[in-house]
Amino acid sequence: MNNLITILLQCSICTKTATQLGEDAARGLNGGILYLAAAPLIIVGYIGYRWWKNNNE
């Protein structure tokens, strides 16, 4: 499952770069992609939660 998430989060340029860099650098690149994707998801999730909570009161 983790490999599927890693594969889905990479664009074609990132995939090509990761294959050329090697295993350790590719893992670092994947970690960076996940880190950058997490921030907007957390913000949107928080806004959605507050909206849902205010509508249910």
C-alpha positions in Angstrom: 0.0 0.0 0.0 2.8 2.4 0.9 4.5 1.8 -2.5 1.2 2.6 -4.3 0.9 5.9 -2.5 4.5 6.7 -3.3 4.0 5.9 -7.0 0.7 7.9 -7.3 2.3 11.0 -5.8 5.0 11.4 -8.3 4.8 13.3 -11.6 6.7 12.0 -14.6 9.6 14.4 -14.2 10.0 13.4 -10.5 9.9 9.7 -11.4 12.6 10.1 -14.0 14.7 12.2 -11.6 14.2 9.7 -8.8 15.3 6.7 -10.9 18.5 8.6 -11.9 19.4 9.7 -8.3 19.5 6.3 -6.7 17.6 4.6 -3.8 18.4 7.0 -0.9 17.8 10.2 -2.8 14.6 8.8 -4.3 13.3 8.0 -0.8 14.2 11.6 0.2 12.4 13.0 -2.8 9.3 10.8 -2.0 9.4 12.0 1.6 9.5 15.6 0.4 6.6 15.1 -1.9 4.6 13.5 1.0 5.5 16.4 3.3 4.5 19.0 0.7 1.2 17.2 0.1 0.4 16.9 3.8 0.3 20.6 4.6 -2.6 21.5 2.2 -4.5 18.4 3.2 -4.3 19.3 6.9 -5.4 22.8 6.2 -8.4 21.8 4.1 -9.2 19.1 6.6 -9.2 21.5 9.4 -11.4 24.0 7.5 -13.8 21.2 6.5 -14.0 20.0 10.1 -14.8 23.5 11.4 -17.4 24.0 8.7 -19.0 20.6 9.5 -18.9 21.3 13.3 -20.5 24.8 12.9 -23.3 23.4 10.6 -24.2 20.6 13.1 -24.6 23.0 16.1 
